[in-house]
Structure formats: structure tokens, C-alpha cells
Amino acid sequence: LVLCCCSCSLVDFVKRSAVYIASHELHVCATFSRSFFWSDLNLWPEDLRPGSVVLLSGRDDLMNAQQVKEMLERSGHIKVHYNKELTHGEFLIKSEVKLAIMEELRGMLARSGSAVVGLARPVLETTMTLARTGLGALGAMPAVRMHHGHGGT
């Protein structure tokens, strides 16, 4: 089995390896084939409230993001953020994308006029700080200081 040729990047190699392992590991396969029904997870434009925001990754390999984008935009009540460079789930490791998502969330909360805004502000501020500093990005995780009880070191 060849997962990668010499010209692919480390990211491509890791991605291909993860897909291979996930599609061949016994328990993962059993879970997906017996307990995971895609039809139960479909979300259609009419299921989303007006003002909903959807982030789509243009290079998503699980769906045709361009077609989904067009369908959502035709609905007229959904704001679509489309990043043509992102792959499936890549927004989770891109600080600038996480920051944009948090800015959108801040705006939604402010426009809502809800009392929840005050309660959500500290969490949102902490998340914004983490997104700005890139602590959630791969390779940028801070060192964790362990505290041991009973005078341990």
C-alpha cells in the first residue's frame, strides 16, 4: 500500500494516513457502518433560522462545498462564509479563520439583544484571545505546568 508519493506534503501524508487508518480500523468501521446514518445528519436550508451563519471549506472532500454554498445562498436567509482554500475541518487549526468565526459570533450576540450576551462575554473574550495568539494552532500549544499535590515536584 502506498499512501503517498514523493511529491506530496507532510500534511497530505498525514491526512491520507488518517483516512486509511480510520477506514480500516475495526471499531471505526463498525461504528460508521452500524451506528452512523448520514441521512439523520442532513441539515437543509429550511432547518436553519434566519440569520444563521455557515462556514464552508472549498476543498472539503466529504461534500461539494460549491453546490452547498449555492443552495444556501438561494435560500436568502443564511449568511455563507466560503473559504476556497480550506479542507474538511481545517478551520479548527487556522487561527485567522477561528478569529473570523469568533468575530461573527460576537456580532451575532451583539445584534441579538439577549441577556446571554453578558454571560457569554468572558468566554468569548478568552476564545478571541486564544484565536489571536494562535495557541490553538498545531505546534503552538503552550507548555502545560503540572501541579502535584502533597508537596510533590
N, C-alpha and C positions, 0 to 999 in steps of 0.2 A: 504494500500500500504506500503510495506517495501522496503525502498531504500537501506538499508544497514544492515548487520548482526553485531553482537557484535565484530567480529574479524577483521573488516576492519579498515583501517586507516582513519584519518580525510581527507586526500587528496582524497581517494577513495569515501568517503561520499560526499564531495563537488562536485566531478566530476559526480557522479551518480545523485546528486540533480540537477546539472546544465543541464544534459541531459534530465532528467524528465521534468523540467520546460520548457526548450527550445522545447521539443517535444509536450507539451500540452498547451502552451500559444497560444491563438487565433491568434494574429498578426504574431507571428513567424511561426506558421503552415501555415498560408495563404501565407506568403512570400515565404516559401520554396516550397509549392505545386503549386503556380501560377506564380512565377517570377524567380525562381532559377532552371536553367536547367543544370544538371551536364554535359551533353553532350557538352554544349557550353564551358565548362571549362577544358575539357581534353587537356592535353599537351603531345605530343608524342615526342620521341627522335628526329625525323626528324624536329620538330618545333624548336629545340634548336640549337643555333650556336655552332660550335666547341669551346671548352674551357669553356663551361657552367659548372657551379657547382651546384649540387643538394644536399640538406640535407634531409635525410630520418630518420624518427623515427621508430625504430624497433617494438615498441609496439603501433603503430598507430592503432586506432580502426575503421578508416574510409577506410582503404585500406590495402592490403597485401604488406607491405613495402619490404619484401624479394623478391617477384616477380617483383616489380617495380625496385628494385636495379639490379636484374639480367638483366632485359630488357635494362636498361640504360647502364649498363656495356657492353652489347653485341654491342651497337651502336658504341663503340670505340672512341667517340669524347666528352664524357661527364665525368667529374670527379664527383664521388659519395662519399659523406660523409654519412656513415651509423652508427647511434648510436643505438645499440640494446636495450638500457635501456630507451630511451625516449618514452613518449606517444605523442599523437597528440598535437602539439603546445607547448609542454613543453620547447622547446628551448628558448621560449620567457622569461622564468623565471629562466633559468640556466645561471649564469654569465659566467661560464667556456665555455659553448657552444657558447654564444654570442661572447665571446672573440675570439674563434677559427674562427667563421664566419667572424669577422672583420679582423682578420689576413689574411684570404683567400682573402677577398675583397681588402685589402692593396696590396697583391701580384698581384692580377689581374690588379689593377690600375697601379702598377709599370711596369708590363710587357706590358701594352697596349701602352705606349709611347705617350699617349694622353695629350693634353693641359688641359684636365679636371682634371688630377691628381693634379695640383697645386690648383685648385679651391676646390677640394674635400678634400684636406689635413686637413684643420681646422675642418671640420665636422667629418672626420674620427678620428682625434686625440681626439676630445671631446667624441665621442662614445666609443672609445677604453678605455679612462679613466673611463667612467661610467661603462663599462663592467668589467674592472679590479677591481673596488672598490665595485661592486655588488649593486650599487644604484638601478638597475632595478629589483632586486630580491624581492620577496614578503617579507615583514617585514623589509626591509632595506631602505625604502624610506626616504629621508631626510625631516626634518621639513620644511614646507613652511612658509616663513615670509611674512605676508601680509602688504602692504604699503597702507595706506589710504590717499586720497587727502585732501586738505584743513585743514591740521593740526590735523587730527583725530589720534587716537591711535590704 
